[in-house]
Amino acid sequence: DAGVIQSPRHEVTEMGQEVTLRCKPISGHDYLFWYRQTMMRGLELLIYFNNNVPIDDSGMPEDRFSAKMPNASFSTLKIQPSEPRDSAVYFCASSFLAGVAETQYFGPGTRLLVL
Amino acid sequence: AQKVTQAQTEISVVEKEDVTLDCVYETRDTTYYLFWYKQPPSGELVFLIRRNSFDEQNEISGRYSWNFQKSTSSFNFTITASQVVDSAVYFCALSGDNNAGNMLTFGGGTRLMVKP
């Protein structure tokens, strides 16, 4: 089975540009999570979806960040406009919740550098 | 509020040494889940183990073992006869069985360096 797929793996952009990160969860998983990892703040949950519906976006840093999940097999995280402080590794994870907390499986991450 | 503390930010050992990575957690949930993930230099996060709060049996998987002690709120991870390939950052994480789905709270990670 394919794991969580993220694209692009690396992104370098200039300040002010729009950035779109993509994620395909594991088939059959009904939870999808977006995390950001930085040296200063470690791993932070940005937002998560259940059955394509955003459940908690309290971790989204500001209005420049938005996330969508138009269907069960695709999600995007968009930053517009991007700023240098957005430079980080962004992870997508998915899990299947069957009444108890299940394991989250992570994608390989997108390393974003905003110049 | 949930919290996970990994007090050891960095550990360096020589190959074949045993090493224990500490994890202490705080939660008010009566049912919760503990996880360990490995992040090798390539950057991905690899799931290692999941343990629920009602199962205090220690677990062994090859050179890896986990010691869950509810009395001290600890879930420590031991690598026996460490190898260079074990060099990575290891994260302990906690998830509560509340209405917040299975949101994970991560510790700050422990960077393990195994030298040949």
Boltz contact constraints between the chains, C-beta under 6 A:
constraints:
  - contact:
      token1: [A, 42]
      token2: [B, 108]
      max_distance: 6.0
  - contact:
      token1: [A, 43]
      token2: [B, 106]
      max_distance: 6.0
  - contact:
      token1: [A, 97]
      token2: [B, 102]
      max_distance: 6.0
  - contact:
      token1: [A, 101]
      token2: [B, 33]
      max_distance: 6.0
  - contact:
      token1: [A, 101]
      token2: [B, 95]
      max_distance: 6.0
  - contact:
      token1: [A, 101]
      token2: [B, 97]
      max_distance: 6.0
  - contact:
      token1: [A, 101]
      token2: [B, 102]
      max_distance: 6.0
  - contact:
      token1: [A, 102]
      token2: [B, 102]
      max_distance: 6.0
  - contact:
      token1: [A, 103]
      token2: [B, 47]
      max_distance: 6.0
  - contact:
      token1: [A, 103]
      token2: [B, 50]
      max_distance: 6.0
  - contact:
      token1: [A, 106]
      token2: [B, 45]
      max_distance: 6.0
  - contact:
      token1: [A, 108]
      token2: [B, 44]
      max_distance: 6.0
  - contact:
      token1: [A, 109]
      token2: [B, 43]
      max_distance: 6.0
